[in-house]
Amino acid sequence: MNLKKIIPIVIVIGIILIFSFSKGGNISINIVQGENQQVVEKDFIYNHSDAISFPAVVRSSGNKPVETEYKGIEMSKLLSSLDFDISKVEKITFNASDGYRIILGIEEIKEPNNIYLTFERDGKPMKSKSQGGNGPFQLVIRQDPFSQRWIKHVEEIILE
């Protein structure tokens, strides 16, 4: 085989592999409160001491409800662990990579066992939108019986 033909192919494969691995390893979420902005890496969230697994029923239009198990962190505990002061916060905006957005009042965020930033479903890390999943982070509101305000692909959280 001609070495001059093999080298460009090896270089292209190497570049593709580098981009594949670096993209998967750079999972994070941006949290903003006024001038304070933190980029929270996936390892902090995935290994958080307050992360729990809990059952939930996923309801999508036109489909039967599906019982599933999520793993995530209650939003109030996540924000507290990052030293965000929510005492004067009135609302929190959750922005997704696909342009979807929801705004929740702080009282709802403070309700125990209600609002979770999830990262696993049925024991597996959630895949990104480009991989056909709902992650890497999805907001699950346990007291929303029809899953209408859940938001997938969360990439930014703004405290106001």
Backbone hydrogen bonds in HBPLUS format (Angstrom, degrees):
<---DONOR---> <-ACCEPTOR-->    atom                        ^
c    i                          cat <-CA-CA->   ^        H-A-AA   ^      H-
h    n   atom  resd res      DA  || num        DHA   H-A  angle D-A-AA Bond
n    s   type  num  typ     dist DA aas  dist angle  dist       angle   num
A0005-LYS N   A0002-ASN O   3.11 MM   3  5.58 145.6  2.23 109.6 118.9     1
A0006-ILE N   A0002-ASN O   3.34 MM   4  6.68 146.0  2.46 143.2 152.8     2
A0007-ILE N   A0003-LEU O   3.14 MM   4  6.21 167.8  2.16 157.7 158.3     3
A0010-VAL N   A0006-ILE O   2.98 MM   4  6.24 160.7  2.02 160.4 166.2     4
A0011-ILE N   A0007-ILE O   2.98 MM   4  6.21 158.8  2.03 155.0 160.8     5
A0012-VAL N   A0008-PRO O   2.99 MM   4  6.20 164.2  2.02 149.4 152.9     6
A0013-ILE N   A0009-ILE O   3.01 MM   4  6.23 165.4  2.03 152.4 156.4     7
A0014-GLY N   A0010-VAL O   2.93 MM   4  6.08 156.4  1.98 146.1 153.0     8
A0015-ILE N   A0011-ILE O   2.95 MM   4  6.22 158.0  2.00 153.1 158.2     9
A0016-ILE N   A0012-VAL O   3.02 MM   4  6.25 162.9  2.04 152.5 156.9    10
A0017-LEU N   A0013-ILE O   2.98 MM   4  6.20 161.6  2.01 151.2 156.0    11
A0018-ILE N   A0014-GLY O   2.96 MM   4  6.18 157.9  2.01 149.6 155.6    12
A0019-PHE N   A0015-ILE O   3.04 MM   4  6.27 167.3  2.05 154.8 157.1    13
A0020-SER N   A0016-ILE O   2.95 MM   4  6.12 153.0  2.03 147.8 155.9    14
A0021-PHE N   A0017-LEU O   3.01 MM   4  6.19 167.7  2.03 154.3 156.2    15
A0022-SER N   A0018-ILE O   2.95 MM   4  6.04 162.7  1.98 151.2 156.9    16
A0023-LYS N   A0019-PHE O   3.06 MM   4  5.91 154.2  2.13 140.1 146.3    17
A0024-GLY N   A0020-SER O   3.34 MM   4  6.45 159.9  2.38 142.6 147.2    18
A0025-GLY N   A0021-PHE O   3.16 MM   4  6.23 144.3  2.29 143.3 152.2    19
A0042-LYS N   A0027-ILE O   2.93 MM  15  5.44 140.1  2.10 161.9 150.1    20
A0029-ILE N   A0040-VAL O   2.94 MM  11  5.29 147.7  2.05 138.0 148.2    21
A0040-VAL N   A0029-ILE O   2.83 MM  11  5.29 171.4  1.83 163.3 160.5    22
A0030-ASN N   A0155-GLU O   2.99 MM 125  6.19 175.8  2.00 141.8 141.6    23
A0157-ILE N   A0030-ASN O   2.77 MM 127  6.24 152.9  1.84 158.9 167.2    24
A0031-ILE N   A0038-GLN O   2.83 MM   7  5.29 169.7  1.85 160.4 163.9    25
A0038-GLN N   A0031-ILE O   2.84 MM   7  5.29 164.3  1.86 156.3 161.7    26
A0032-VAL N   A0157-ILE O   2.80 MM 125  6.23 160.1  1.84 162.4 169.3    27
A0159-LEU N   A0032-VAL O   2.77 MM 127  6.11 170.2  1.78 171.2 174.1    28
A0033-GLN N   A0036-ASN O   2.75 MM   3  5.13 163.9  1.77 161.3 165.1    29
A0036-ASN N   A0033-GLN O   2.95 MM   3  5.13 141.4  2.10 140.7 132.8    30
A0044-PHE N   A0041-GLU O   3.17 MM   3  5.68 128.9  2.44 110.8 121.8    31
A0046-TYR N   A0042-LYS O   2.69 MM   4  5.82 179.5  1.69 171.0 171.0    32
A0047-ASN N   A0043-ASP O   3.03 MM   4  5.80 150.7  2.11 138.6 145.1    33
A0048-HIS N   A0045-ILE O   3.27 MM   3  5.14 169.2  2.28 107.5 109.4    34
A0051-ALA N   A0048-HIS O   3.16 MM   3  5.48 167.2  2.18 113.9 116.5    35
A0052-ILE N   A0072-GLY O   2.87 MM  20  5.67 158.4  1.92 162.0 159.6    36
A0072-GLY N   A0052-ILE O   2.93 MM  20  5.67 153.0  2.01 157.3 160.7    37
A0054-PHE N   A0070-TYR O   2.83 MM  16  5.51 152.0  1.91 153.5 161.5    38
A0070-TYR N   A0054-PHE O   2.91 MM  16  5.51 159.3  1.95 167.8 163.4    39
A0056-ALA N   A0068-THR O   2.93 MM  12  5.51 155.0  2.00 153.2 152.9    40
A0068-THR N   A0056-ALA O   2.86 MM  12  5.51 164.1  1.89 172.8 176.6    41
A0058-VAL N   A0066-VAL O   2.84 MM   8  5.12 165.1  1.86 151.0 148.0    42
A0066-VAL N   A0058-VAL O   2.92 MM   8  5.12 159.2  1.96 142.6 149.4    43
A0063-ASN N   A0060-SER O   3.04 MM   3  5.46 165.4  2.06 135.2 136.0    44
A0122-ASP N   A0069-GLU O   2.63 MM  53  4.94 169.6  1.64 158.4 161.9    45
A0071-LYS N   A0120-GLU O   3.04 MM  49  4.95 145.5  2.16 131.3 130.1    46
A0119-PHE N   A0071-LYS O   2.90 MM  48  6.09 161.5  1.94 169.5 167.8    47
A0120-GLU N   A0071-LYS O   3.35 MM  49  4.95 153.6  2.43 141.2 140.1    48
A0073-ILE N   A0117-LEU O   3.01 MM  44  5.40 154.2  2.08 137.3 138.9    49
A0117-LEU N   A0073-ILE O   2.88 MM  44  5.40 161.0  1.92 154.4 152.8    50
A0077-LYS N   A0074-GLU O   3.02 MM   3  5.43 122.2  2.37 109.5 123.6    51
A0078-LEU N   A0074-GLU O   2.99 MM   4  6.30 156.2  2.05 156.0 163.8    52
A0075-MET N   A0115-ILE O   2.86 MM  40  5.88 163.5  1.88 147.4 151.5    53
A0079-LEU N   A0075-MET O   2.96 MM   4  6.15 172.8  1.96 160.9 161.6    54
A0080-SER N   A0076-SER O   3.07 MM   4  6.11 156.8  2.12 139.2 146.0    55
A0081-SER N   A0077-LYS O   2.97 MM   4  6.08 156.6  2.03 144.8 150.7    56
A0082-LEU N   A0078-LEU O   3.21 MM   4  6.46 127.6  2.50 139.7 152.9    57
A0082-LEU N   A0079-LEU O   3.18 MM   3  5.19 139.8  2.35  96.6 108.0    58
A0084-PHE N   A0079-LEU O   3.02 MM   5  5.36 168.4  2.04 156.1 152.4    59
A0083-ASP N   A0080-SER O   3.02 MM   3  5.06 161.6  2.06 109.7 112.5    60
A0089-VAL N   A0086-ILE O   3.23 MM   3  4.88 158.2  2.28  97.1 103.6    61
A0106-ILE N   A0090-GLU O   2.98 MM  16  5.27 155.2  2.04 131.0 127.9    62
A0160-GLU N   A0091-LYS O   2.94 MM  69  5.45 171.4  1.95 171.2 168.3    63
A0092-ILE N   A0104-LEU O   2.81 MM  12  5.37 156.3  1.87 156.0 164.2    64
A0104-LEU N   A0092-ILE O   2.91 MM  12  5.37 165.3  1.93 153.6 155.4    65
A0093-THR N   A0158-ILE O   2.84 MM  65  5.02 161.4  1.87 148.9 152.7    66
A0158-ILE N   A0093-THR O   2.83 MM  65  5.02 163.1  1.86 147.8 153.6    67
A0094-PHE N   A0102-ILE O   2.86 MM   8  5.43 167.8  1.88 164.6 168.7    68
A0102-ILE N   A0094-PHE O   3.10 MM   8  5.43 152.6  2.18 143.6 152.1    69
A0095-ASN N   A0156-GLU O   2.86 MM  61  5.10 171.8  1.86 152.8 155.7    70
A0155-GLU N   A0095-ASN O   2.91 MM  60  6.09 171.7  1.92 157.7 158.8    71
A0156-GLU N   A0095-ASN O   3.24 MM  61  5.10 153.5  2.32 146.6 143.8    72
A0096-ALA N   A0100-TYR O   2.90 MM   4  5.25 155.7  1.96 168.5 164.8    73
A0099-GLY N   A0096-ALA O   3.07 MM   3  5.45 163.3  2.09 116.6 118.3    74
A0097-SER N   A0153-HIS O   2.93 MM  56  5.67 151.8  2.01 147.9 152.2    75
A0108-GLU N   A0105-GLY O   3.15 MM   3  5.60 128.6  2.43 107.3 118.8    76
A0109-ILE N   A0105-GLY O   3.34 MM   4  6.74 152.1  2.42 143.9 151.8    77
A0110-LYS N   A0106-ILE O   2.95 MM   4  6.21 149.9  2.04 150.6 158.4    78
A0111-GLU N   A0108-GLU O   3.26 MM   3  5.28 147.7  2.37  97.5 106.6    79
A0142-ARG N   A0114-ASN O   2.81 MM  28  4.98 163.3  1.84 154.8 150.3    80
A0116-TYR N   A0140-VAL O   2.95 MM  24  5.28 168.7  1.96 154.8 158.5    81
A0140-VAL N   A0116-TYR O   2.89 MM  24  5.28 163.8  1.92 154.4 159.8    82
A0118-THR N   A0138-GLN O   2.77 MM  20  5.17 169.4  1.78 157.3 155.7    83
A0138-GLN N   A0118-THR O   3.03 MM  20  5.17 155.8  2.09 134.5 141.7    84
A0126-MET N   A0119-PHE O   2.87 MM   7  5.59 164.1  1.89 138.1 139.0    85
A0121-ARG N   A0124-LYS O   2.88 MM   3  5.46 159.1  1.92 154.2 154.3    86
A0124-LYS N   A0121-ARG O   3.14 MM   3  5.46 162.9  2.17 112.1 117.5    87
A0135-GLY N   A0127-LYS O   2.64 MM   8  5.03 142.6  1.78 169.1 160.1    88
A0131-GLN N   A0128-SER O   3.08 MM   3  5.18 139.4  2.25  98.4 110.2    89
A0133-GLY N   A0128-SER O   2.82 MM   5  5.05 161.9  1.85 147.8 142.7    90
A0132-GLY N   A0129-LYS O   2.91 MM   3  5.01 161.2  1.95 108.5 113.5    91
A0153-HIS N   A0134-ASN O   3.02 MM  19  5.80 151.4  2.10 137.3 135.8    92
A0154-VAL N   A0137-PHE O   2.96 MM  17  5.36 148.3  2.06 144.5 145.0    93
A0139-LEU N   A0151-ILE O   2.79 MM  12  5.16 160.5  1.83 156.7 156.4    94
A0151-ILE N   A0139-LEU O   3.22 MM  12  5.16 151.9  2.30 130.4 138.8    95
A0144-ASP N   A0141-ILE O   3.08 MM   3  5.47 157.8  2.13 118.1 119.6    96
A0147-SER N   A0144-ASP O   3.16 MM   3  5.47 173.2  2.17 119.6 121.4    97
